[in-house]
Every structure is written in structure tokens, then in C-alpha cells.
Amino acid sequence: METSEIENLINSALELDELHVKFDGSQCKVIAIADMFGELSRVKKQQVVYAPLAQVINDGVIHAVTIKTFTTSEWQREKMFNLPL
């Protein structure tokens, strides 16, 4: 699976302002930015981003996922510490 395929899965399911994905063949790191995350609990944020990837995870294509979520204002403060992926 290519990084662009993972990005397409997430972007087709969620309306994000920004998405950064790194995939090394089995481990996937995701940074998702959208203001909707401000209204959600930490667990719900993870579930929202995880959901579009559930099938490929269940199929064993992706073995581990690290997800970080930010609102756009949080991202302005945090991006220097969280990039590059």
C-alpha cells in the first residue's frame, strides 16, 4: 500500500484541513488537522481517524498506527515539533 492510498482513504471519509501520512511498509503515522477535533474527546479523535483505516488494518496491510490530531490553531503552535513525518 502506498502513502497516497492511505491519504485517499482518510480524506474520502473525513473533511480535514491538512493531513500528513508516513508509511514504512507496516507502520503508519498520521497527523490530522481539522477544527472538528476541538469538540471531541481524545479517544473519539483517535476513533474518527482510525475508522477509515480499519479494513486495511484488519487485512494486515498496516500493523501499527500512530495518530496525532490537532485543531488548526493547535497546529499553528505544534507543527514545528511534529514535522517532518
Helices and strands as residue ranges (DSSP letters): H 3-13, E 18-23, E 27-33, G 35-39, H 42-50, G 51-53, H 54-58, E 64-70, H 72-82
